[in-house]
Amino acid sequence: MSKAASAKDRVDDALSRLESMVEERLQSEQARSEDLARRLGKLEKQHDELRKVATEVESRLERAMEYIRSLLAADQK
């Protein structure tokens, strides 16, 4: 085997290993991306649920404050 053929084989082997490493990294990053997307979706859902609860609590507090104000006003009369 000539030196040129041997060098070509080494370059081909190195390129093949590099392609395998790149493909493995792409698969790993895609899996990570999918996991992050799932987690983001879950967090967005939780955020929406918490926003609804906060709105309900705020509304209930406002009603309670109005009731207390009305009791205080009636007590002062």
For each residue, the residues with C-beta under 8 A, 3 or more apart:
1: 5 6 9
2: 5 6
3: 6 7
4: 7 8
5: 1 2 8 9
6: 1 2 3 9 10
7: 3 4 10 11
8: 4 5 11 12
9: 1 5 6 12 13
10: 6 7 13 14
11: 7 8 14 15
12: 8 9 15 16
13: 9 10 16 17
14: 10 11 17 18
15: 11 12 18 19
16: 12 13 19 20
17: 13 14 20 21
18: 14 15 21 22
19: 15 16 22 23
20: 16 17 23 24
21: 17 18 24 25
22: 18 19 25 26
23: 19 20 26 27
24: 20 21 27 28
25: 21 22 28 29
26: 22 23 29 30
27: 23 24 30 31
28: 24 25 31 32
29: 25 26 32 33
30: 26 27 33 34
31: 27 28 34 35
32: 28 29 35 36
33: 29 30 36 37
34: 30 31 37 38
35: 31 32 38 39
36: 32 33 39 40
37: 33 34 40 41
38: 34 35 41 42
39: 35 36 42 43
40: 36 37 43 44
41: 37 38 44 45
42: 38 39 45 46
43: 39 40 46 47
44: 40 41 47 48
45: 41 42 48 49
46: 42 43 49 50
47: 43 44 50 51
48: 44 45 51 52
49: 45 46 52 53
50: 46 47 53 54
51: 47 48 54 55
52: 48 49 55 56
53: 49 50 56 57
54: 50 51 57 58
55: 51 52 58 59
56: 52 53 59 60
57: 53 54 60 61
58: 54 55 61 62
59: 55 56 62 63
60: 56 57 63 64
61: 57 58 64 65
62: 58 59 65 66
63: 59 60 66 67
64: 60 61 67 68
65: 61 62 68 69
66: 62 63 69 70
67: 63 64 70 71
68: 64 65 71 72
69: 65 66 72 73
70: 66 67 73 74
71: 67 68 74 75
72: 68 69 75 76
73: 69 70 76 77
74: 70 71 77
75: 71 72
76: 72 73
77: 73 74
